[in-house]
């Protein structure tokens, strides 16, 4: 499964769910607030900008936002909201593509670094972030914690169903540190309706491994919280927001 084939026109059309799911104000709002604070008076670069779920409201807050994106259909969906002058986008892989200028903030949200399917690519993503940052600049990653503790002996999958009309199943290959997320969506009020399946491959990363990737690229871990609002990160946290900084002059 190649990422550019997964995020095709149909996926881009389904991705936006205004006001609900990952687009709910209580999800987007705290992320935008924290990113705006970290960007300060500088510019921000979003790796895998997608349809602008975070970039658009961040730009409306007055932050100068540029994006890097692999999928043309996702960018076309973004262009229904803002033009190129408002949020310029460089087409390419977030591990290698270069955006013009320098930034006080580079960020990757909603587990997207795991879309890079090898450790080498993930390390290159950190190095690419470092190349774009000014001294003292920050790289922010939002990422889930692998749910291996939920796997009984002999089992290779975990299930979740947070919303009516949705069931998620993650199948793990622990030898290769790979997981495939299977997203089943259906009409919860109609027992005869067939489910729609959307699958995405990932390489999962433990927080300690992520920190080592950061060190290889010249970053220092500044903070790690359980969410964008700053809740404490604990052994029970299902995800984290980690802020890495390039040594240099402190930024606001």
N, C-alpha and C positions, 0 to 999 in steps of 0.2 A: 504494500500500500504506500504509494508515493504521496507526500503531503500536497503537492500541487494538483494531484488528481482527486484527492479527498475533498479539498475545499474548492469545488467547482461551482457553477452558477446556481445549481439547485441548493447546495449547502449554504451559499451566501444568502440566498433568499430566505432560507429557514432560520438563519443565525439570529437575526434581530427579533427580539420579543419585547417591544417597548413596554416598560413599566413592570415587567414580571421576570422571574427567573434571574439570570445574571444581570439583567438590565433593571432590576428593581432599584428604586432610589436608595434603599437601605444598604444595598450592595455597592452601587456605583459611588454614592455620595462620599462615604469615608475614604475610599481609594483616591478620589479626585482631591479631597481636602489634604490628605497626607502628601500626595505627589506635588501639589501646588506649593506646599510648605517646603518640601525638599528642593524643588527647582529654584525657589527664591526669585531673584531678578533675572536668572539666566534662562536658557532655552532647554527644552526637553526633547529626547528622542525615544520613541516607542518602537521596540523590536516587535515584529508581528502585529502591526497596528490593526489589521483586520478591517472591520466595518466602522471602527471608530467608537466603540462602546465607551472607552475611557478617554481617548484623544479628543473627541468632540467636546464633551463638557469641560475638559481641562483647558482647551483652547478658549472656550467661552469665559473661563475664569481669568483670561488675560495672559496665560502662559504660551509662549511660542513653541508649537509642537511640530515636529517632523516625524514621519513614520518610515519604517522599512517593512515590506510585505512581499511574500512569495506568490500569493494568489491574486491574479488580475480580477476575477469575479468579486472577491472581497473588496478590493479597492473600488471597483465600479459601484458597489453598494454604498461604500463610504462617500462617493461623489454625489449621491442623491441627497446628502446632508450638507456637505461643505465642499468648496472648490479647492483647486490646487494651491491657490494663493493663501488660503486659510490653513490648510494642513498639507504641505508638500509630502509626497511619498516617493521613495526610491524602491524600485522593484528589485527583489533579490532575496537571497538567503540571509537570515539574521546573523549567521556565524561568519559571513564573509563580506556582505555588501557594505559599501561606504556611503555615508550621507555627508553632504557638504557642511563645513563649519565645525565648531566644537560646542559642547553642551555641559551644563552643570548637572544634568540628570539624564540617565538612560534607564528605562524600566521595561520589565517583562511581566505581564499579569496573567492570572488565571491558568497557571500550570504550563504555559506555552513553551518554556525551555525544554520540557520533556518531549516535545514534538521532534526534537533533534534526537535521533535514534542511536547514536554512539557516544561514548564518553569523549572521544576526540573532538567531535562536533560541539559538544557542550562546553568543553574547555575553550575551543576557538570562539564560542559565543562570548565568554567572559573577556577574552583578549580583544575581541572586536569592540565590546563596550568600553574597555580601557582606552582604545585608540581614539574614541570619540570624546572622551571626557577631559575637561580642564583639571589642573591640580586641585585636589580637594573635592572633585566631583563624585557623584554617587551612582551606583548601579543597584536598582531595587528589583527583587524577584519575589513574586507570589507563587507558592508551590505547595502541593499537597504532600503529606507524609505517607509513605507506602504503608498499606494496610496489611502487612504480612502477619501481624499478630492475630488477625481475624481468620487466617487459613488453618483449619484443623489438619492434622497429619493426613497426607494423601489427597487433599483437596487443592484445586488450583484456581478457584474463582471466589469472588465476593459479590454480593448483590446489594443494591440500594434502591429505594423508591421514595424519594423525598416529596414528589408532587403527584397529584392525581393524573392519571394518563401517562405516567412515565415509570419505567423500570430500567435501572442500569446494572450491568454485569461487567466486572473486570476479570479477565483471565490472565493469570500470571505465569511467566516463564522465569523462575527464580534463578536458573542457571545462567541465563543471558541478561538478567535484569530488565526484562521486557514485560510490558502489560498492554493488552488490547482492551479498550473500553467499548462495550456494546451498548448503544443507546436505543431502547425500544420505546416508541411513542405510539399512543393509541387513544381512541375516544373512550374515556372512562365511563361514559353513560350508555355505550352501545356494546353489548357482549358479542356481537357478530362481526364487529369491525376488525380488520386485520391490522397488526402492528407494523409500523415503519421502522426499519433498522438502519442505524448510522454507526459506523465503526471508526475508531481512531487509534493508531498505534502510538506507544510512548516508551521512553526509557526512564524508569523511575530513579530518583536520586535521594539518598539519605542526606539530612542536613550536614552531617560531618563531611561527606564527600563533596557537597556543594561548597563548603568552606575551603576545602583543599583546592578545588578548581579556582576559587577566588584568589587564593594565595599565589597560585601559579601565574595568574595574570596581574599580580601586583596590588591586589585589593586587601583591605583589612575589614573584618566584620565590625560594623558599628553598632547595629541593633538587630534583634530578632524578636518579633511579637507573634502572637497567635492570629492576629487579624489587623486590618487597617486602622482600627480604633486604638490600638496599643495594648490589647489584653495580653497578659502574661503567657509566654510560651511554656508549655509543660509537656510531660511525657504522654499526656492524653490528648494533646492538640492534634486535630486532623490536618492542619495546614499551618503555614507560617508566611510571614512577610519579613524578608531579610534585607537589610540595607548594608551594602558594602561601599567603602570609600577608598578612593585613590589618595595616598598621602599627599599632603600639600596644604595650602592655605585653607583654613576652615571656611565653610560656606554656611549661610544662614539656614 
